[in-house]
Amino acid sequence: MSGDLSLKPSYYEALKRLTIELVGVKLGADHTFLVETRLSALARKEGFEDLPQMIDELFSRGQTRLAIHVVTSLLERATRFFEDRPGYEALGDIILPDLHPLYRGGTLRIMSYGCSSGQEIYSAAILVDTLADLFPNMDIELTGVDYPSEALDRARAGRFTHFEVQRGLPIRHLIKYFDRDGEDWVVKQSLREKITFLDHNLLADIGELGTFQVVMFRGHLGQFTTPAKARILRSLGNLVSANGYLMLGSHENLDDTNFWFKAQAAAPGCYKKRTKQGLIAEPETEPETGTEIEEFPKQPFVPMEYKGSKTV
């Protein structure tokens, strides 16, 4: 890959640092590949001649809007329908039956926190719809939240390629919940209108979002720095209601850190909110630069200097 790189090496480290500073996310070892593939498409959309021209513009003039678009493009995850199926089995077999007696006659709220292009929350909506007769007299609200991005825009539109619907979506659900539109498949309006999508920096204050009985935050923990991870989990402690559930990936766990949740042995990756709040562990290290940002910066992004390069 090295012979095909279009940017000078210092820019890759600059972009890696920018992503940590704005959203607390660590790009993986393949970040040069992500830069070349994802940002080249963004450069064309933004009207630049090529990727180097866009990155020069970003670090020479410090455009906040462009910085946000660059970072969110790098963060976009490839997701699939009903990914990590044990989690959905736990939702239908354990979590909803446990919560139904408490919210019968009322409303239960489910959130996909970091919903990307929407497959997770749409999968949850399909599951809820298929099980509706088992949980009568209980309204269920579904919400997808993520950074403002093209992926979130696609989630709102509910439009997926034929390749995307083939990844994890049973054919019976495709026929029942989707309409064919040219080469794509679009979620039926009757299902799409049950979901609200919100753009939100995951490091920002989440108090305005209210509380939810089920928060799905699956497959995300490993990408955040230690301080950012601690901050997000503390926030989720407030976001999940009493007796509610935090759903991580089936292979993820909170280790020995007490963030108000108790692991559920019958449902790997699922944690129930304690009725009495425990102590919240503080991160052992000082927050890295930028992890205290409450939202995407309102002031112009200020370029940083990196050793061995000009101001980039």
C-alpha positions in Angstrom: 0.0 0.0 0.0 2.9 2.4 0.8 3.7 2.9 -2.9 0.1 4.1 -3.5 -0.1 6.7 -0.7 -1.0 10.2 -2.0 -0.3 12.1 1.2 3.0 12.9 3.0 3.5 10.7 6.1 3.1 13.5 8.6 -0.5 14.0 7.5 -1.6 10.5 8.5 -0.4 11.1 12.0 -2.1 14.5 12.0 -5.4 13.0 11.0 -5.0 10.3 13.6 -4.5 12.9 16.3 -7.4 15.0 15.0 -9.7 12.1 15.4 -8.6 11.6 19.0 -9.0 15.3 19.8 -12.4 15.7 18.3 -14.1 12.4 19.3 -11.7 10.4 21.4 -11.5 7.6 18.9 -8.3 5.7 18.0 -7.8 4.9 14.3 -6.5 1.4 13.8 -3.3 0.3 12.2 -4.9 0.5 8.8 -5.7 4.2 9.2 -3.7 5.0 6.1 -6.0 2.7 4.1 -9.0 4.4 5.6 -7.7 7.8 4.7 -7.0 6.9 1.1 -10.3 5.1 0.5 -12.8 7.2 2.5 -11.3 10.6 2.3 -10.7 10.5 -1.5 -14.4 10.1 -2.0 -15.1 13.0 0.4 -12.6 15.2 -1.4 -14.4 14.6 -4.7 -17.8 15.4 -3.1 -16.4 18.6 -1.5 -15.1 19.8 -4.9 -11.4 19.4 -4.4 -9.1 18.2 -7.3 -7.7 15.4 -5.1 -7.2 14.3 -1.6 -3.9 16.2 -0.9 -5.6 19.4 -1.8 -8.4 18.8 0.7 -6.0 17.9 3.5 -3.8 20.9 2.8 -7.0 23.1 3.0 -8.0 21.4 6.3 -4.7 21.9 8.1 -3.7 25.3 6.5 -7.0 27.1 7.1 -8.5 25.1 10.0 -12.1 24.8 8.7 -14.3 23.4 11.5 -17.0 22.1 9.0 -14.4 20.3 6.9 -12.7 18.8 10.0 -16.1 17.4 11.2 -16.7 15.8 7.8 -13.2 14.3 7.6 -13.5 12.8 11.1 -17.0 11.4 10.6 -15.9 9.8 7.3 -13.0 8.1 9.0 -15.3 6.8 11.8 -18.0 5.2 9.7 -18.4 1.6 10.5 -19.5 -1.2 8.1 -22.5 -2.7 9.9 -24.9 -5.4 9.0 -28.4 -6.5 9.9 -28.8 -8.6 13.0 -25.1 -8.5 13.5 -23.9 -10.4 16.7 -27.2 -12.3 16.7 -27.0 -13.4 20.4 -27.6 -9.8 21.4 -31.0 -9.8 19.5 -31.8 -13.2 21.1 -31.2 -11.7 24.5 -33.3 -8.7 23.7 -36.3 -10.8 22.6 -35.9 -13.7 25.1 -34.7 -12.0 28.3 -34.8 -8.2 28.2 -38.2 -7.4 26.8 -39.9 -10.1 28.9 -38.2 -8.7 32.0 -39.2 -5.1 31.3 -42.8 -5.7 30.0 -44.4 -6.0 33.4 -42.8 -2.7 34.4 -43.8 -0.8 31.3 -47.1 -2.4 30.4 -49.5 0.4 29.9 -46.7 2.8 29.2 -43.7 3.3 26.8 -40.4 1.5 26.7 -37.5 3.3 24.9 -34.7 1.6 23.0 -31.7 3.4 21.7 -28.9 2.4 19.4 -26.0 4.6 20.5 -23.5 4.9 17.6 -26.1 3.6 15.1 -23.9 4.3 12.0 -26.0 3.6 8.8 -28.9 2.2 10.8 -28.9 -1.6 10.4 -28.8 -2.1 14.2 -31.8 0.0 15.1 -33.8 -1.3 12.1 -33.0 -4.8 13.1 -34.3 -4.0 16.6 -37.4 -2.4 15.1 -38.1 -5.6 13.1 -37.6 -7.8 16.1 -40.0 -5.6 18.2 -42.6 -5.7 15.5 -42.5 -9.5 15.1 -42.8 -9.9 18.9 -45.5 -7.3 19.4 -48.2 -9.8 20.2 -46.1 -11.1 23.1 -45.9 -7.7 24.8 -49.3 -6.2 24.5 -50.3 -2.8 25.8 -46.7 -1.5 25.7 -45.5 1.2 23.2 -41.9 1.0 22.1 -40.0 4.0 20.9 -36.8 3.5 19.0 -34.0 6.0 18.5 -30.7 5.9 16.6 -27.9 8.3 17.6 -24.5 9.0 16.1 -22.1 11.7 14.9 -23.5 13.9 12.1 -22.4 12.0 9.0 -23.4 10.6 5.6 -23.9 7.3 7.3 -26.5 8.8 9.6 -28.2 10.5 6.6 -28.4 7.0 4.9 -30.0 5.6 8.1 -32.6 8.3 8.1 -33.4 7.5 4.4 -33.6 3.8 5.2 -32.0 3.0 1.8 -29.7 0.0 1.4 -28.0 -1.7 -1.5 -28.8 -5.3 -2.5 -25.4 -6.3 -1.0 -26.2 -4.7 2.3 -29.6 -6.3 2.7 -28.0 -9.7 2.0 -25.8 -9.3 5.0 -27.7 -10.8 7.9 -31.3 -10.0 6.8 -33.6 -13.0 6.5 -35.5 -13.0 3.2 -38.9 -13.1 5.0 -38.0 -9.8 6.7 -36.7 -8.3 3.4 -40.1 -9.1 1.8 -42.2 -7.8 4.7 -40.3 -4.7 5.7 -38.6 -3.4 2.5 -39.6 -2.1 -0.9 -37.5 -2.5 -4.0 -36.5 0.9 -5.6 -34.3 0.4 -8.6 -31.1 -1.4 -7.5 -31.7 -0.5 -3.8 -34.1 -1.6 -1.1 -35.9 1.0 1.1 -37.4 0.4 4.5 -41.1 0.7 4.4 -42.5 3.9 5.8 -44.6 2.0 8.4 -41.4 0.8 10.0 -39.2 3.8 9.3 -41.6 6.2 11.0 -41.2 4.3 14.3 -37.6 5.3 14.5 -36.1 8.7 15.4 -32.5 9.5 14.3 -30.5 12.1 16.1 -27.0 13.5 15.4 -24.9 13.8 18.5 -21.2 13.8 19.5 -20.9 10.7 21.7 -18.5 12.7 24.0 -21.0 15.5 24.5 -23.5 15.9 27.3 -26.4 13.4 26.8 -28.7 14.8 29.5 -31.0 16.3 26.8 -31.7 12.8 25.4 -33.6 11.7 28.5 -33.5 8.1 29.7 -33.9 4.8 27.9 -34.8 1.3 29.2 -32.5 -0.4 26.6 -29.3 1.2 25.2 -27.4 -0.7 22.5 -23.7 0.2 22.4 -22.3 -2.9 20.8 -18.9 -3.3 19.2 -17.7 0.2 20.0 -15.6 0.0 23.2 -12.4 -1.0 21.6 -12.1 2.1 19.3 -12.1 4.7 22.1 -9.2 5.9 24.1 -9.3 5.0 27.8 -10.4 8.5 29.0 -13.0 8.7 26.3 -14.3 5.3 27.1 -14.6 6.1 30.8 -16.5 9.3 29.9 -18.9 7.6 27.6 -19.7 4.8 30.1 -20.3 7.3 32.9 -22.7 9.1 30.5 -24.5 5.8 29.7 -24.9 5.3 33.5 -27.2 8.3 33.4 -28.8 7.5 30.0 -30.0 4.0 31.1 -33.0 4.1 33.4 -33.3 2.2 36.7 -33.8 -1.5 35.9 -32.8 -0.8 32.3 -30.2 -2.6 30.2 -26.9 -1.6 28.6 -26.2 -4.0 25.7 -22.6 -4.4 24.6 -21.4 -6.8 22.1 -21.6 -10.5 23.2 -17.8 -10.6 23.4 -17.4 -7.3 25.2 -17.4 -6.6 28.9 -16.9 -3.9 31.4 -14.1 -5.8 33.1 -14.0 -5.0 36.9 -15.1 -1.4 36.4 -18.3 -0.5 38.2 -20.4 1.8 36.0 -23.7 1.1 37.8 -24.3 -2.1 35.8 -24.5 -5.7 36.8 -23.5 -8.4 34.2 -26.3 -10.8 33.2 -24.9 -14.4 33.1 -27.6 -15.6 30.8 -26.9 -12.9 28.2 -23.3 -12.2 27.5 -22.6 -8.5 26.9 -25.8 -7.4 28.6 -25.7 -5.4 31.8 -28.7 -4.4 34.0 -28.7 -1.0 35.7 -28.4 -1.4 39.4 -31.3 -0.1 41.4 -28.8 1.7 43.7 -26.0 3.6 42.0 -22.5 2.3 42.9 -19.4 4.3 42.8 -18.1 5.2 39.3 -14.5 4.6 38.7 -12.5 7.5 37.4 -10.0 7.0 34.6 -6.5 6.3 35.9 -4.8 8.6 33.4 -5.4 12.3 32.7 -7.8 12.9 29.7 -6.0 13.2 26.4 -6.2 16.5 24.6 -9.7 17.1 23.3 -11.5 14.5 25.4 -13.2 17.3 27.3 -14.9 18.7 24.2 -18.6 19.0 24.9 -19.6 19.0 21.3 -18.0 19.6 17.9 -16.1 22.9 18.2 -18.0 26.1 17.4 -14.8 28.1 16.9 -12.6 27.6 13.9 -10.5 24.5 14.1 -6.9 25.5 15.0 -4.2 23.5 13.0 -1.6 21.8 15.1 2.1 21.5 14.5 3.7 18.1 14.2 7.3 17.2 14.5 9.1 16.8 11.2 6.5 18.7 9.1 5.2 22.1 8.5 2.0 23.3 10.3 -0.5 20.7 9.0 
